[in-house]
């Protein structure tokens, strides 16, 4: 639905509809923006799977349900239109059914790494608890993204060879990942994605490409080090601020991301979610607030007339 176009027409008794207006608007606006954001992210990165990690950013269970549903709607459109992998699940059991699952998905938390005292020990504890299952290990806790990744691979070579081992990059925006700085980040991108740098880039886009945190350069760097050590089957999960803008830049750079963990399809500018309602006909007579006459012109042919 384009800007200024009616989303739907609802007909019925004024007596009944008047109490429902606010409820309809609450349900429509935010969910539609979230669905659109999810669609653009999945369409921009059709080969990457997405994991909805939005629940902790929602204002209660009702909003969490709306946002998970929205992500599933946007994902389904991307699957239909461009053959995208889309959202494969989300972080809570309560809304997993929107993604065709009966339970939530996720990775080990940072708290486990801190409790274990090392990334390797956390991986060992996880493997001992869930033997035979695929394992996704966080590798940014001790600022040793490369060293810890390789150490875990060497400890679990069979999982690595079978593609059952993944590493999640969630590096804070306050630092570069292990082995990178501004100059080396540009060098990495020049090597793996030289076409992504030329031309105008906003400060935000440059940060996504070669800045601190989980940048395209950081992802290329980890991928290259894993491949160089012979662990080419190991997957990379990227999180931290992956909204529509960051996904678009990652797509342009062709960053080698297997899974994106994202809650950033949630509307960032809440005023964009404001939906409104207008009565356009009373008992078959067209009448609308002055300034909203375009709602009459937008009415599709054959649309049911209000009572």
C-alpha positions as CSV (number, residue, x, y, z in Angstrom):
1,X,0.0,0.0,0.0
2,X,1.5,3.3,-1.1
3,X,1.6,6.5,1.0
4,X,-1.8,8.2,1.2
5,X,-3.6,5.1,-0.1
6,X,-6.4,3.4,2.0
7,X,-5.3,0.1,3.5
8,X,-8.8,-1.2,3.7
9,X,-12.5,-0.3,3.8
10,X,-14.6,-1.5,6.7
11,X,-18.4,-1.3,6.5
12,X,-21.0,-1.7,9.2
13,X,-23.1,0.1,11.8
14,X,-21.6,3.3,13.2
15,X,-22.9,2.1,16.6
16,X,-20.5,-0.9,16.4
17,X,-17.6,0.5,14.5
18,X,-17.0,3.5,16.7
19,X,-15.7,1.4,19.6
20,X,-13.4,-0.5,17.3
21,X,-11.6,2.3,15.5
22,X,-8.8,2.7,18.0
23,X,-8.3,-1.0,18.3
24,X,-8.0,-1.4,14.5
25,X,-5.4,1.4,14.4
26,X,-3.3,-0.1,17.2
27,X,-3.2,-3.4,15.3
28,X,-2.5,-2.1,11.8
29,X,0.1,0.6,12.0
30,X,3.1,-0.8,13.8
31,X,2.7,-4.3,12.4
32,X,2.5,-3.1,8.8
33,X,5.8,-1.1,9.2
34,X,7.5,-4.1,10.8
35,X,6.3,-6.4,8.0
36,X,7.6,-4.0,5.4
37,X,10.9,-3.8,7.1
38,X,11.2,-7.6,7.3
39,X,10.3,-7.9,3.7
40,X,13.0,-5.5,2.5
41,X,15.6,-7.1,4.7
42,X,14.9,-10.6,3.5
43,X,14.6,-9.4,-0.2
44,X,17.9,-7.6,0.0
45,X,19.7,-10.6,1.5
46,X,17.8,-13.5,-0.1
47,X,20.5,-16.1,0.6
48,X,20.8,-15.4,4.3
49,X,18.4,-16.9,6.9
50,X,16.9,-14.6,9.5
51,X,16.1,-15.2,13.1
52,X,13.7,-12.8,14.8
53,X,15.2,-11.6,18.1
54,X,12.7,-8.8,18.7
55,X,10.8,-9.9,21.7
56,X,13.0,-8.3,24.4
57,X,12.5,-4.9,22.6
58,X,8.7,-5.2,22.7
59,X,6.4,-3.5,25.2
60,X,4.8,-6.7,26.5
61,X,3.4,-9.9,25.1
62,X,0.7,-8.4,22.9
63,X,3.3,-6.3,21.0
64,X,5.7,-9.3,20.8
65,X,2.9,-11.3,19.1
66,X,2.2,-8.6,16.6
67,X,5.8,-8.1,15.7
68,X,6.5,-11.8,15.3
69,X,3.4,-12.1,13.0
70,X,4.6,-9.1,11.1
71,X,8.0,-10.6,10.5
72,X,6.4,-13.8,9.3
73,X,4.3,-11.9,6.8
74,X,7.2,-9.9,5.5
75,X,9.3,-13.0,5.2
76,X,6.6,-14.9,3.4
77,X,6.3,-12.2,0.8
78,X,10.1,-12.2,0.2
79,X,10.0,-16.0,-0.2
80,X,7.2,-15.6,-2.8
81,X,8.7,-12.7,-4.7
82,X,12.4,-13.3,-4.8
83,X,12.9,-16.9,-3.5
84,X,14.5,-15.6,-0.3
85,X,15.3,-17.9,2.6
86,X,13.6,-15.4,4.9
87,X,12.9,-15.8,8.6
88,X,13.4,-19.4,9.8
89,X,12.4,-18.9,13.4
90,X,12.4,-16.6,16.3
91,X,13.6,-16.4,19.9
92,X,10.5,-17.3,21.9
93,X,8.3,-20.4,22.1
94,X,5.2,-18.2,22.4
95,X,5.3,-17.0,18.8
96,X,7.3,-19.8,17.1
97,X,4.2,-21.0,15.4
98,X,4.2,-18.0,13.1
99,X,7.4,-19.5,11.6
100,X,6.1,-23.1,11.4
101,X,7.9,-24.2,14.6
102,X,6.8,-25.4,18.0
103,X,9.8,-23.8,19.8
104,X,12.1,-20.9,19.7
105,X,15.6,-20.8,18.3
106,X,18.7,-19.0,19.5
107,X,22.3,-19.1,20.4
108,X,24.2,-19.4,23.6
109,X,24.0,-16.2,25.6
110,X,26.9,-14.0,26.6
111,X,26.2,-14.9,30.2
112,X,27.2,-18.5,29.6
113,X,30.6,-17.3,28.2
114,X,31.2,-15.2,31.3
115,X,30.1,-18.0,33.6
116,X,32.4,-20.6,31.9
117,X,35.4,-18.3,32.0
118,X,36.4,-18.9,28.4
119,X,34.7,-19.3,25.0
120,X,36.1,-22.8,24.6
121,X,34.8,-23.9,28.0
122,X,31.4,-22.5,27.2
123,X,31.3,-24.5,24.0
124,X,32.4,-27.6,25.8
125,X,29.6,-27.1,28.4
126,X,27.0,-26.6,25.7
127,X,28.1,-29.7,23.8
128,X,28.1,-31.8,26.9
129,X,24.5,-30.6,27.6
130,X,23.2,-30.9,24.1
131,X,25.3,-33.6,22.4
132,X,24.7,-34.2,18.8
133,X,23.0,-30.9,18.2
134,X,24.3,-28.1,16.0
135,X,26.1,-25.5,18.1
136,X,26.3,-21.7,17.7
137,X,29.0,-20.1,19.7
138,X,29.3,-16.4,20.6
139,X,32.9,-15.3,20.0
140,X,33.0,-11.6,21.0
141,X,32.9,-11.8,24.8
142,X,36.7,-11.7,25.3
143,X,37.5,-9.6,22.1
144,X,39.1,-12.7,20.6
145,X,36.7,-13.3,17.7
146,X,39.3,-15.0,15.5
147,X,41.4,-16.8,18.1
148,X,38.4,-18.2,20.0
149,X,36.7,-19.3,16.8
150,X,39.7,-21.2,15.6
151,X,40.2,-22.7,19.1
152,X,36.6,-24.0,19.1
153,X,37.0,-25.4,15.6
154,X,40.1,-27.3,16.6
155,X,38.3,-28.7,19.6
156,X,35.3,-29.8,17.6
157,X,36.6,-30.7,14.2
158,X,33.8,-33.1,13.4
159,X,31.1,-30.6,14.0
160,X,33.0,-28.1,11.9
161,X,33.4,-30.5,9.0
162,X,29.7,-31.4,9.1
163,X,28.6,-27.8,9.0
164,X,27.1,-28.2,12.5
165,X,29.2,-25.4,14.0
166,X,28.4,-21.7,13.7
167,X,29.9,-18.6,15.2
168,X,27.9,-15.5,16.1
169,X,29.4,-12.1,15.8
170,X,27.8,-9.6,18.1
171,X,30.8,-7.3,18.6
172,X,30.0,-4.0,20.4
173,X,30.2,-0.8,18.4
174,X,32.8,0.5,20.7
175,X,35.7,-1.5,19.2
176,X,36.9,-3.4,16.1
177,X,37.0,-7.1,16.1
178,X,40.3,-8.9,16.7
179,X,42.8,-8.1,14.1
180,X,41.2,-5.1,12.5
181,X,41.5,-1.3,12.7
182,X,40.4,1.4,10.3
183,X,43.2,0.8,7.8
184,X,43.1,-3.0,7.8
185,X,39.3,-2.8,7.5
186,X,39.6,-0.9,4.3
187,X,42.2,-3.4,3.1
188,X,39.9,-6.3,3.8
189,X,37.1,-4.8,1.9
190,X,39.4,-3.8,-1.0
191,X,40.3,-7.5,-1.2
192,X,36.9,-9.1,-1.0
193,X,34.4,-6.4,-2.1
194,X,36.2,-3.6,-3.9
195,X,33.1,-2.4,-5.6
196,X,31.4,-1.6,-2.3
197,X,33.6,1.4,-1.5
198,X,33.6,3.7,-4.5
199,X,31.0,6.4,-4.8
200,X,29.2,8.4,-2.2
201,X,28.8,6.8,1.2
202,X,27.1,8.3,4.2
203,X,28.8,8.1,7.6
204,X,26.3,5.4,8.6
205,X,27.0,3.3,5.5
206,X,30.8,3.6,6.0
207,X,30.4,2.4,9.6
208,X,28.5,-0.7,8.3
209,X,31.2,-1.4,5.8
210,X,34.5,-0.6,7.6
211,X,33.6,0.7,11.1
212,X,33.6,-0.8,14.6
213,X,31.3,-3.6,15.6
214,X,29.9,-6.1,13.2
215,X,30.9,-4.5,9.9
216,X,31.2,-6.1,6.4
217,X,34.9,-6.1,6.8
218,X,34.7,-7.9,10.1
219,X,32.5,-10.6,8.6
220,X,34.8,-11.0,5.6
221,X,37.8,-11.2,8.0
222,X,36.3,-14.0,10.1
223,X,35.3,-15.9,7.0
224,X,38.7,-15.6,5.5
225,X,40.5,-16.8,8.6
226,X,38.1,-19.8,9.0
227,X,38.6,-20.8,5.4
228,X,42.4,-20.4,5.6
229,X,42.5,-22.8,8.5
230,X,40.4,-25.3,6.6
231,X,37.1,-24.7,8.3
232,X,35.1,-23.6,5.3
233,X,31.9,-25.5,6.4
234,X,31.6,-23.4,9.6
235,X,28.8,-20.8,9.4
236,X,28.6,-17.2,10.5
237,X,25.7,-15.7,12.4
238,X,25.7,-11.9,12.5
239,X,23.7,-9.7,14.8
240,X,23.8,-6.1,16.2
241,X,21.8,-3.5,14.5
242,X,20.7,-5.4,11.4
243,X,17.8,-3.3,10.2
244,X,16.8,-2.4,6.7
245,X,19.7,0.1,6.1
246,X,22.4,-2.2,7.4
247,X,21.0,-5.2,5.5
248,X,21.0,-3.2,2.3
249,X,24.7,-2.2,2.7
250,X,25.6,-5.8,3.6
251,X,23.9,-7.0,0.4
252,X,25.7,-4.5,-1.7
253,X,29.0,-5.7,-0.2
254,X,28.0,-9.4,-0.6
255,X,29.1,-10.0,3.0
256,X,29.2,-13.8,3.6
257,X,26.5,-14.1,6.3
258,X,24.7,-17.4,6.8
259,X,22.2,-16.2,9.4
260,X,21.1,-12.7,10.6
261,X,19.8,-12.3,14.1
262,X,17.6,-9.2,14.1
263,X,15.1,-7.4,16.2
264,X,15.7,-4.2,14.1
265,X,12.8,-4.8,11.8
266,X,10.8,-3.1,14.6
267,X,9.8,0.4,13.6
268,X,12.6,2.8,14.6
269,X,10.6,6.0,14.0
270,X,7.4,5.4,15.8
271,X,5.6,8.3,14.1
272,X,5.8,6.2,10.9
273,X,3.4,3.7,12.5
274,X,0.5,6.1,12.9
275,X,-2.5,4.9,11.1
276,X,-5.7,6.9,10.9
277,X,-9.3,6.2,10.0
278,X,-11.9,8.3,8.2
279,X,-15.6,7.7,7.5
280,X,-16.1,8.2,3.7
281,X,-19.8,7.5,3.3
282,X,-22.9,7.7,5.4
283,X,-25.8,5.6,4.2
284,X,-24.4,5.6,0.7
285,X,-23.8,9.3,0.6
286,X,-20.2,10.3,0.1
287,X,-19.0,12.6,2.8
288,X,-15.5,13.0,4.2
289,X,-13.5,15.6,6.2
290,X,-12.2,18.4,4.0
291,X,-8.7,17.6,2.9
292,X,-9.4,13.9,2.7
293,X,-11.3,13.9,-0.6
294,X,-8.6,11.7,-2.2
295,X,-10.1,8.8,-0.2
296,X,-13.1,8.9,-2.5
297,X,-10.9,8.9,-5.6
298,X,-8.8,6.0,-4.2
299,X,-11.9,3.8,-3.6
300,X,-11.5,0.7,-5.9
301,X,-14.2,-0.1,-8.4
302,X,-16.6,-2.6,-7.0
303,X,-15.7,-2.0,-3.4
304,X,-18.6,-2.7,-1.1
305,X,-20.5,0.4,-0.1
306,X,-20.7,1.3,3.6
307,X,-24.0,0.9,5.3
